[in-house]
Amino acid sequence: MPPRGMLDRIWTTAKAVFGVALLVVCALLAAQKLDRERAEQSAQALFRAGGPEATGSITPAAPALPTRTPSE
């Protein structure tokens, strides 16, 4: 059986690794949540602004030319 001091060091190291991993997971989850909220907000702002034409991301189509009927 290994000495007691060695087990204490292993346990302390395992706790530290677990704590750092937990912090990383929490940070990733928080970043994902923020990304989703910002995506929803930007989509809502786009629709409030009047769509892609209002923001300039899509240019409006040219007006259609008047059509002639065969009788004219």
C-alpha positions in Angstrom: 0.0 0.0 0.0 1.4 3.4 -0.9 2.3 5.9 1.8 -0.5 8.1 3.1 1.3 11.3 2.0 1.3 10.1 -1.6 -2.5 9.4 -1.6 -3.1 12.9 -0.1 -1.1 14.5 -3.0 -3.0 12.4 -5.6 -6.3 13.4 -4.0 -5.4 17.1 -3.9 -4.3 16.9 -7.6 -7.5 15.2 -8.6 -9.6 17.8 -6.8 -7.7 20.6 -8.5 -8.1 19.0 -12.0 -11.8 18.5 -11.3 -12.2 22.1 -10.2 -10.5 23.5 -13.3 -12.5 21.2 -15.6 -15.7 22.3 -13.8 -14.8 26.0 -14.3 -14.1 25.4 -18.0 -17.5 23.6 -18.5 -19.3 26.4 -16.8 -17.6 29.1 -18.9 -18.5 27.2 -22.1 -22.1 26.8 -21.1 -22.3 30.5 -20.2 -20.8 31.5 -23.5 -23.2 29.3 -25.4 -26.2 30.8 -23.6 -25.0 34.3 -24.4 -24.5 33.4 -28.0 -28.0 32.1 -28.3 -29.5 35.2 -26.6 -27.6 37.5 -28.9 -28.6 35.6 -32.0 -32.3 35.9 -30.9 -31.9 39.6 -30.2 -30.3 40.3 -33.5 -33.0 38.3 -35.4 -35.7 40.2 -33.6 -34.0 43.6 -34.3 -33.7 42.6 -38.0 -37.5 42.0 -38.2 -38.3 45.2 -36.3 -36.1 47.1 -38.7 -38.2 45.9 -41.6 -36.3 43.0 -42.9 -33.1 42.6 -44.9 -33.9 45.5 -47.2 -33.9 48.0 -44.3 -30.5 46.9 -43.1 -29.0 46.8 -46.6 -28.1 43.1 -46.5 -30.4 42.5 -49.5 -31.1 45.2 -52.0 -34.7 45.6 -53.0 -35.8 44.3 -56.4 -36.3 46.8 -59.2 -39.9 47.6 -59.8 -41.6 45.5 -62.4 -42.1 47.0 -65.8 -45.8 47.6 -66.8 -47.0 44.7 -68.9 -49.0 45.2 -72.1 -52.0 43.2 -72.9 -52.3 41.8 -76.5 -55.1 44.2 -77.3 -52.9 47.3 -76.9 
